[in-house]
Amino acid sequence: MSRIVVVGGGAAGLELVTRLGRSFARRREHEVILVEPASHHYWKPRLHEIAAGTFDDELDAVSYLQHAYCNQYQYLQASMSGLNRNKKQLEIRNVDGDISTLDYDYLVIAVGAVSNDFKTEGVSEHCLFLDSAEQAQQAWDQINPLLRAQGEQHISIVGAGATGVELAAELAKVSEKLGRYRHDAKLRITLIEASQRVLPAGPECMSEKVQQALLKHGVEVRTNTRVKRAEQGKLITDSGEVISADLQLWAAGIKCAPWLAELDGLEVNRLNQLKVYSTLRTTRDNAVFVIGDSAECPQPDGSFVPPRAQAANQAAMHLARQFKRLLKGKSIKPFVFHDGGMVIAVGHDYAVGSLMNNKLVLRGRLVRNLYDTIFRLHQRILFGWGRVTALVVLKRVKGSLNPFYKNNIS
Ligand SMILES: Cc1cc2nc3c(=O)[nH]c(=O)nc-3n(C[C@H](O)[C@H](O)[C@H](O)COP(=O)(O)OP(=O)(O)OC[C@H]3O[C@@H](n4cnc5c(N)ncnc54)[C@H](O)[C@@H]3O)c2cc1C
């Protein structure tokens, strides 16, 4: 019997333990353990909904404890903090801060990434981030009073990638809908981007359509604007312009946690992503794999797998299959990412999608349904279609009975 330890229960790690648990642990062939500090899983591409008060925890958050029980893997509520490759042991810290070790035969690291402040002065002190459910909740705790305040309140968001765009549009929509009930509720939102266009990593035609939709929602878009410094209530740009705001959020770039660079000699790149071969094995250790945003994984064309939810899901599915081969003594196959396109939600009933290698750019309500389907596909892996159907129906019913935002806006 082998023990597979997966560290991090996000888009990649949770799908992997679900598949491995169902395949191996149910028949007690191999042991599968998830190490994750949080008690609940939130799908990261929806964190902006927590920040905007529109996320439904009751329906869409997943309890690791219950999920582990139903899918036959073990869940340890702890964080990885170190590694001893010779002893095949990882160091973990539990929620009380106690440190212990955990043996493994195979280790999979899937701890994701966080936003990158590019060492911009004052950002960590004066901007909020959306890298975890806790941070998104903290953002909501500060946005909620702004929605209750008299007169116009201003929020600046730095970074017009998927996170920044979706957050700006969601907040604009919440403000617009709330304005129907209370005419004094109004958010002014400025989205700031250093590149020439929003969604700089996406195709140009998509950027245009997304920008048009943002403008329609009343979001002020500032491209070619690089923030040089953040201070209390203001951002100072390269040209010396001061952009004042009641709240500042930073949603630009990605980097991985510094402790990944200190894992017993495992190789990292300048973003602290662990370097792996296309088999997802680390370059220095055959027993250690990395998937998701924390991996720098090469592709046949010389590029690297992008840090996206879709890539994390595909890598999890691939590695689950490869473990079946590996544990039977067979060789494992390389992971090749297949880009199924990009869909960006702009508010509650509109999305822009780029499909077929960017040859087709679609927009509208149907595309927004496609965006929701991507989340439902993630849930399908975790629960199966039966429960997902029940969740969709419940959400519809709740949506028709309750206000769209959290009840604590008064
Ligand atoms: C607000 C937002 C919107 C986004 N929108 C999109 C989008 O529209 N489309 C898209 O493709 N991508 C989007 N992304 C990116 C996408 O969410 C990530 O690419 C994806 O979640 C990466 O999956 P992952 O499993 O590598 O990491 P994550 O999903 O981040 O999971 C990492 C897990 O590791 C855990 N962890 C962290 N440190 C430790 C530790 N020391 N020990 C144990 N566990 C640890 C964390 O608690 C977390 O559960 C968005 C991201 C954000 C933040």
PDBQT file of the ligand as one rigid body, heavy atoms in Angstrom, charges set to zero:
ROOT
HETATM    1  C1  LIG A 501     -10.765  36.261  -7.790  1.00  0.00    +0.000 C 
HETATM    2  C2  LIG A 501     -10.155  35.315  -8.809  1.00  0.00    +0.000 A 
HETATM    3  C3  LIG A 501     -10.787  35.130 -10.041  1.00  0.00    +0.000 A 
HETATM    4  C4  LIG A 501     -10.254  34.223 -10.970  1.00  0.00    +0.000 A 
HETATM    5  N1  LIG A 501     -10.913  34.051 -12.144  1.00  0.00    +0.000 NA
HETATM    6  C5  LIG A 501     -10.461  33.117 -13.015  1.00  0.00    +0.000 A 
HETATM    7  C6  LIG A 501     -11.167  32.877 -14.220  1.00  0.00    +0.000 A 
HETATM    8  O1  LIG A 501     -12.176  33.525 -14.521  1.00  0.00    +0.000 OA
HETATM    9  N2  LIG A 501     -10.686  31.905 -15.051  1.00  0.00    +0.000 N 
HETATM   10  C7  LIG A 501      -9.555  31.152 -14.737  1.00  0.00    +0.000 A 
HETATM   11  O2  LIG A 501      -9.187  30.261 -15.512  1.00  0.00    +0.000 OA
HETATM   12  N3  LIG A 501      -8.877  31.381 -13.608  1.00  0.00    +0.000 NA
HETATM   13  C8  LIG A 501      -9.287  32.343 -12.738  1.00  0.00    +0.000 A 
HETATM   14  N4  LIG A 501      -8.584  32.568 -11.587  1.00  0.00    +0.000 N 
HETATM   15  C9  LIG A 501      -7.375  31.753 -11.335  1.00  0.00    +0.000 C 
HETATM   16  C10 LIG A 501      -7.758  30.374 -10.797  1.00  0.00    +0.000 C 
HETATM   17  O3  LIG A 501      -8.594  30.535  -9.691  1.00  0.00    +0.000 OA
HETATM   18  C11 LIG A 501      -6.493  29.599 -10.422  1.00  0.00    +0.000 C 
HETATM   19  O4  LIG A 501      -5.721  29.433 -11.597  1.00  0.00    +0.000 OA
HETATM   20  C12 LIG A 501      -6.791  28.232  -9.828  1.00  0.00    +0.000 C 
HETATM   21  O5  LIG A 501      -7.608  28.337  -8.673  1.00  0.00    +0.000 OA
HETATM   22  C13 LIG A 501      -5.489  27.528  -9.463  1.00  0.00    +0.000 C 
HETATM   23  O6  LIG A 501      -5.773  26.323  -8.806  1.00  0.00    +0.000 OA
HETATM   24  P1  LIG A 501      -4.758  25.731  -7.726  1.00  0.00    +0.000 P 
HETATM   25  O7  LIG A 501      -5.359  24.463  -7.237  1.00  0.00    +0.000 OA
HETATM   26  O8  LIG A 501      -3.391  25.722  -8.272  1.00  0.00    +0.000 OA
HETATM   27  O9  LIG A 501      -4.732  26.800  -6.550  1.00  0.00    +0.000 OA
HETATM   28  P2  LIG A 501      -5.923  27.300  -5.607  1.00  0.00    +0.000 P 
HETATM   29  O10 LIG A 501      -7.235  27.077  -6.224  1.00  0.00    +0.000 OA
HETATM   30  O11 LIG A 501      -5.511  28.672  -5.223  1.00  0.00    +0.000 OA
HETATM   31  O12 LIG A 501      -5.806  26.335  -4.343  1.00  0.00    +0.000 OA
HETATM   32  C14 LIG A 501      -4.673  26.333  -3.500  1.00  0.00    +0.000 C 
HETATM   33  C15 LIG A 501      -5.050  25.666  -2.196  1.00  0.00    +0.000 C 
HETATM   34  O13 LIG A 501      -3.856  25.459  -1.442  1.00  0.00    +0.000 OA
HETATM   35  C16 LIG A 501      -4.087  25.786  -0.085  1.00  0.00    +0.000 C 
HETATM   36  N5  LIG A 501      -2.798  26.124   0.531  1.00  0.00    +0.000 N 
HETATM   37  C17 LIG A 501      -2.104  27.267   0.424  1.00  0.00    +0.000 A 
HETATM   38  N6  LIG A 501      -0.971  27.197   1.153  1.00  0.00    +0.000 NA
HETATM   39  C18 LIG A 501      -0.951  25.964   1.722  1.00  0.00    +0.000 A 
HETATM   40  C19 LIG A 501      -0.035  25.292   2.591  1.00  0.00    +0.000 A 
HETATM   41  N7  LIG A 501       1.090  25.869   3.034  1.00  0.00    +0.000 N 
HETATM   42  N8  LIG A 501      -0.322  24.033   2.971  1.00  0.00    +0.000 NA
HETATM   43  C20 LIG A 501      -1.477  23.430   2.545  1.00  0.00    +0.000 A 
HETATM   44  N9  LIG A 501      -2.376  24.013   1.727  1.00  0.00    +0.000 NA
HETATM   45  C21 LIG A 501      -2.108  25.275   1.326  1.00  0.00    +0.000 A 
HETATM   46  C22 LIG A 501      -5.072  26.951  -0.159  1.00  0.00    +0.000 C 
HETATM   47  O14 LIG A 501      -5.792  27.085   1.074  1.00  0.00    +0.000 OA
HETATM   48  C23 LIG A 501      -5.963  26.533  -1.320  1.00  0.00    +0.000 C 
HETATM   49  O15 LIG A 501      -7.066  25.777  -0.890  1.00  0.00    +0.000 OA
HETATM   50  C24 LIG A 501      -9.067  33.493 -10.659  1.00  0.00    +0.000 A 
HETATM   51  C25 LIG A 501      -8.420  33.706  -9.430  1.00  0.00    +0.000 A 
HETATM   52  C26 LIG A 501      -8.941  34.618  -8.526  1.00  0.00    +0.000 A 
HETATM   53  C27 LIG A 501      -8.231  34.833  -7.216  1.00  0.00    +0.000 C 
ENDROOT
TORSDOF 0
